[in-house]
Amino acid sequence: MDDTLSITLRFGSWTLPMTIRRDEEIYYRQAEKLIKERFGFYTSSYPGQSSEMYLVMTVLDIALQSKRQEAEGNAEPVLQLLRPLLAEVETALDKKNEK
């Protein structure tokens, strides 16, 4: 059974034929949709720019989103470790204040 798939992503007048893993198609389709949405936002918000400038704006926007999510995601394991410790500190402080 072949687990690859040939797809064509379309961005305006550009086409991008690709061979991908079948189980990753959803991610490529979601990425295509995100790029089209952000590209459309920049073309409507900043008229008169070149296609290349819109593409740079789009790529920068998506890269920033990715880095923000990465930073937030990296903090979560630390927060999970700290939450029980903070709860213990709060409990100890509450007990101290009751005396």
C-alpha positions as CSV (number, residue, x, y, z in Angstrom):
1,M,0.0,0.0,0.0
2,D,1.4,3.3,-1.1
3,D,1.4,5.9,1.7
4,T,2.3,8.9,-0.5
5,L,-0.1,11.2,-2.2
6,S,0.4,13.7,-5.1
7,I,-1.3,17.0,-4.4
8,T,-1.2,20.5,-5.8
9,L,-1.3,23.5,-3.6
10,R,-2.6,26.7,-5.2
11,F,-1.7,30.2,-4.1
12,G,-3.2,32.8,-6.5
13,S,-1.7,32.1,-9.9
14,W,1.0,29.9,-8.4
15,T,0.8,26.2,-8.2
16,L,2.9,23.9,-6.2
17,P,2.7,20.2,-7.1
18,M,4.0,18.0,-4.2
19,T,4.3,14.3,-3.2
20,I,3.6,14.0,0.5
21,R,2.8,11.4,3.1
22,R,-0.9,10.6,2.9
23,D,-1.3,11.0,6.7
24,E,0.1,14.6,6.4
25,E,-2.4,15.8,3.8
26,I,-4.6,17.6,6.4
27,Y,-1.6,19.6,7.6
28,Y,-0.7,20.7,4.0
29,R,-4.3,21.7,3.4
30,Q,-4.5,23.6,6.6
31,A,-1.2,25.4,5.8
32,E,-2.5,26.2,2.4
33,K,-5.7,27.7,3.9
34,L,-3.7,29.7,6.5
35,I,-1.3,31.1,3.9
36,K,-4.3,32.2,1.7
37,E,-6.0,33.8,4.6
38,R,-3.0,35.8,5.7
39,F,-2.0,36.7,2.2
40,G,-5.5,38.0,1.6
41,F,-5.4,40.0,4.8
42,Y,-2.2,41.7,3.7
43,T,-3.3,42.4,0.1
44,S,-6.5,44.0,1.4
45,S,-4.8,45.9,4.2
46,Y,-1.8,47.2,2.3
47,P,-2.9,47.7,-1.4
48,G,-0.3,48.5,-4.1
49,Q,2.5,46.3,-2.8
50,S,4.2,43.6,-4.9
51,S,3.3,39.9,-4.7
52,E,6.7,39.3,-3.2
53,M,6.1,41.9,-0.4
54,Y,2.8,40.3,0.4
55,L,4.5,36.9,0.5
56,V,7.2,38.3,2.9
57,M,4.5,39.8,5.1
58,T,2.6,36.5,5.1
59,V,5.7,34.4,5.9
60,L,6.7,36.8,8.7
61,D,3.2,36.7,10.2
62,I,3.1,32.9,10.2
63,A,6.7,32.6,11.5
64,L,5.9,34.9,14.4
65,Q,2.7,32.9,15.3
66,S,4.8,29.8,15.3
67,K,7.5,31.2,17.5
68,R,4.9,32.6,20.0
69,Q,3.2,29.2,20.2
70,E,6.6,27.5,20.6
71,A,7.5,29.8,23.5
72,E,4.1,29.3,25.1
73,G,4.3,25.5,24.6
74,N,7.8,25.3,26.1
75,A,6.6,27.1,29.3
76,E,3.7,24.6,29.9
77,P,5.8,21.7,31.3
78,V,7.5,24.1,33.7
79,L,4.1,25.5,34.8
80,Q,2.8,22.0,35.3
81,L,5.7,21.4,37.7
82,L,5.3,24.7,39.5
83,R,1.5,24.5,40.1
84,P,1.6,21.9,42.8
85,L,4.5,23.7,44.5
86,L,2.6,27.0,44.4
87,A,-0.5,25.3,45.9
88,E,1.6,23.9,48.7
89,V,3.1,27.4,49.4
90,E,-0.4,28.9,49.4
91,T,-1.6,26.3,51.8
92,A,1.3,26.8,54.1
93,L,0.8,30.6,54.0
94,D,-3.0,30.2,54.7
95,K,-2.1,27.9,57.7
96,K,0.4,30.5,59.0
97,N,-2.1,33.3,58.7
98,E,-4.7,31.2,60.6
99,K,-2.4,31.1,63.7
